[in-house]
Amino acid sequence: MKRLSVFDINEQFIETVRRVIQSFSTPIIPFTSIFEMLGYTGITGHNHTRLVVVIAVCGVEMGFKVEKLGRSLVLILKNEKEMRR
């Protein structure tokens, strides 16, 4: 997979993030795991913030909620009851 630039967030970048999220078969996905699968480890500052926002928005659109566990951000798959609200 060609690594896309966080500076050039476009539809292709967003689709790549969605595919990565879908590739996990667990109800809890650490953001760090998504970063690693996208090829972004050790980024900081504005790039980190941009990537966190894209992951969070894509995750919420896909039926996850964003939560903080300890010092880590994770996507947690909502149960059916929560999704109907």
Rosetta blueprint (number, residue, H / E / L):
1 M L
2 K L
3 R L
4 L L
5 S L
6 V H
7 F H
8 D H
9 I L
10 N L
11 E H
12 Q H
13 F H
14 I H
15 E H
16 T H
17 V H
18 R H
19 R H
20 V H
21 I H
22 Q H
23 S H
24 F L
25 S L
26 T L
27 P L
28 I E
29 I E
30 P E
31 F H
32 T H
33 S H
34 I H
35 F H
36 E H
37 M H
38 L H
39 G L
40 Y L
41 T L
42 G L
43 I L
44 T L
45 G H
46 H H
47 N H
48 H H
49 T H
50 R H
51 L H
52 V H
53 V H
54 V H
55 I H
56 A H
57 V H
58 C H
59 G H
60 V H
61 E H
62 M L
63 G L
64 F E
65 K E
66 V E
67 E E
68 K E
69 L E
70 G L
71 R L
72 S E
73 L E
74 V E
75 L E
76 I E
77 L E
78 K L
79 N L
80 E H
81 K H
82 E H
83 M H
84 R L
85 R L
